[in-house]
Amino acid sequence: MTKPRTEVSRDIEAGLREAIAHRRGDMALESRRVDAMGPARVREIRKSVARSMREFERRFRIPARTVEGWEQGRKLGAADRVLLTVIAANPEAVERALDDQAAERD
């Protein structure tokens, strides 16, 4: 006996049909290109908001060894890129969020 199909299974099937149609060129899907953040950009962001690696570590609670690795070409994950992008755009907002988080723990 076959179980009734769920909404989730129907959504998955529809998604697979869209992927196949896109692959064939029968349908265009919305896409977004995300460029990898290279070591030079990481260094530029760090230097724009901190005089030293240690100051950056203190301000944003990212271990200096981690940032050093990024600056030497270690691949950044999506969350790392997002955090660095927000730090570049509004470092004070990141500091406030971290300060608020610390205050909640106390």
PyMOL commands that set and color helices and strands:
alter all, ss='L'
color gray80, all
select helices_A, chain A and resi 7-24+39-49+53-60+64-71+78-89+91-105
alter helices_A, ss='H'
color red, helices_A
deselect
rebuild
show_as cartoon
